[in-house]
Amino acid sequence: MKKIVALMLSPRSLGNCEILVKEICRHVPDKHELLLIRLTDKEIKPCKACYACLVNGVCPLEDDFTSIAETLASADALLIASPTYFMGANGILKVFLDRCLQLYPAPFSLRGKPVINLVTAGLMGEAGYSEMMLNSFSLIMGLKLKASEVFYGALPGEIFLDNDEQLKRAAALGDLLFSDHERDFASWACPLCGSDVIQLLGKDRIQCVVCRNYGQISQNGEKVELAVGINPENIFFTEEQFSRHGIWLQDMKARFMRLRRKLAVLTGAYASQGKWF
Ligand SMILES: Cc1cc2nc3c(=O)[nH]c(=O)nc-3n(C[C@H](O)[C@H](O)[C@H](O)COP(=O)(O)O)c2cc1C
């Protein structure tokens, strides 16, 4: 029996995210159990940047983070579903992601787990950067992104109200979750991670906003073409880069011990300025 864990970023019970995830699971051919985590009902405190987790492996904040991370790690596959709020995904995802710093030294990881990212939005074309936020989260966590899609509907349940097209897309995603099918990239998307959010750096240079790899843009007749190569300085794209960044973070402790007196003098000069509200 497979275990699907759904990270739900909508506070709405039986809203679009919830029925979407459940509809997709109705089409997963493998026998499975579905476990849903409504992140907005949990207590996730913001990271305090104390770096204690990197030093002794323990985060001093007491809340639901660890049990959620362990539950995600116990899954065979993940579904992440977020409503669009003012062009982005629900901010609770970022609060959760920032706490994932403590997963560097953790004995478990999410690396390689299949995931489907789902965004709901009330207005056609107004999902903004929500999908990018979910895809960036998945890349940083080392998840294997099988698909990422936006579904439109404002009222709870409306994504499937007289909408066969969206019902069919949900069914296809269910088929895909445990299949060997590799993600299809649009011809205009980043050839390395599939993101269609590209930053223009001037002249013909570009950087993929999700995977942070560099490339070039060129015009071939009517077609725009992107050539992108792995940026050796990248900290999240490959497993090796991710581990290298973990070592850099560990080394930061020694650097801090070496520089802390100098830094205290520098920052101390700003201490009495301004009033805190
Ligand atoms: C605070 C707030 C902001 C929203 N901002 C957007 C938006 O920028 N673009 C959009 O298309 N829909 C927006 N919506 C609509 C929701 O994304 C939409 O209703 C979605 O289907 C909700 O999913 P849910 O039922 O799973 O919560 C917003 C809704 C709320 C409550």
The ligand as an SDF file (V2000), in Angstrom:
LIG
                    3D

 31 33  0  0  0  0  0  0  0  0999 V2000
   -6.7000   36.9160    0.2340 C   0  0  0  0  0  0  0  0  0  0  0  0
   -7.0160   36.3340   -1.1140 C   0  0  0  0  0  0  0  0  0  0  0  0
   -6.3100   36.7500   -2.2170 C   0  0  0  0  0  0  0  0  0  0  0  0
   -6.5630   36.2000   -3.4690 C   0  0  0  0  0  0  0  0  0  0  0  0
   -5.7900   36.5960   -4.5250 N   0  0  0  0  0  0  0  0  0  0  0  0
   -5.9880   36.0430   -5.7310 C   0  0  0  0  0  0  0  0  0  0  0  0
   -5.1540   36.4070   -6.8240 C   0  0  0  0  0  0  0  0  0  0  0  0
   -4.2220   37.1990   -6.7170 O   0  0  0  0  0  0  0  0  0  0  0  0
   -5.4010   35.8270   -8.0340 N   0  0  0  0  0  0  0  0  0  0  0  0
   -6.4290   34.9350   -8.2050 C   0  0  0  0  0  0  0  0  0  0  0  0
   -6.6080   34.4530   -9.3290 O   0  0  0  0  0  0  0  0  0  0  0  0
   -7.2090   34.5440   -7.1830 N   0  0  0  0  0  0  0  0  0  0  0  0
   -7.0110   35.0610   -5.9480 C   0  0  0  0  0  0  0  0  0  0  0  0
   -7.7790   34.6660   -4.8760 N   0  0  0  0  0  0  0  0  0  0  0  0
   -8.8200   33.6170   -5.0970 C   0  0  0  0  0  0  0  0  0  0  0  0
   -8.3670   32.2090   -4.6970 C   0  0  0  0  0  0  0  0  0  0  0  0
   -7.0870   31.9160   -5.1870 O   0  0  0  0  0  0  0  0  0  0  0  0
   -9.3550   31.1740   -5.2480 C   0  0  0  0  0  0  0  0  0  0  0  0
  -10.6310   31.4110   -4.7100 O   0  0  0  0  0  0  0  0  0  0  0  0
   -8.9390   29.7410   -4.9870 C   0  0  0  0  0  0  0  0  0  0  0  0
   -9.7260   28.8820   -5.7340 O   0  0  0  0  0  0  0  0  0  0  0  0
   -9.0760   29.3780   -3.5230 C   0  0  0  0  0  0  0  0  0  0  0  0
   -8.7270   28.0300   -3.3330 O   0  0  0  0  0  0  0  0  0  0  0  0
   -9.2650   27.2280   -2.0560 P   0  0  0  0  0  0  0  0  0  0  0  0
  -10.7510   27.0910   -2.2280 O   0  0  0  0  0  0  0  0  0  0  0  0
   -8.5630   25.9370   -2.0660 O   0  0  0  0  0  0  0  0  0  0  0  0
   -8.9140   28.0450   -0.8480 O   0  0  0  0  0  0  0  0  0  0  0  0
   -7.5810   35.2220   -3.6330 C   0  0  0  0  0  0  0  0  0  0  0  0
   -8.3050   34.8130   -2.4970 C   0  0  0  0  0  0  0  0  0  0  0  0
   -8.0360   35.3500   -1.2660 C   0  0  0  0  0  0  0  0  0  0  0  0
   -8.8180   34.8700   -0.0520 C   0  0  0  0  0  0  0  0  0  0  0  0
  1  2  1  0
  2  3  1  0
  2 30  2  0
  3  4  2  0
  4  5  1  0
  4 28  1  0
  5  6  2  0
  6  7  1  0
  6 13  1  0
  7  8  2  0
  7  9  1  0
  9 10  1  0
 10 11  2  0
 10 12  1  0
 12 13  2  0
 13 14  1  0
 14 15  1  0
 14 28  1  0
 15 16  1  0
 16 17  1  0
 16 18  1  0
 18 19  1  0
 18 20  1  0
 20 21  1  0
 20 22  1  0
 22 23  1  0
 23 24  1  0
 24 25  2  0
 24 26  1  0
 24 27  1  0
 28 29  2  0
 29 30  1  0
 30 31  1  0
M  END
$$$$
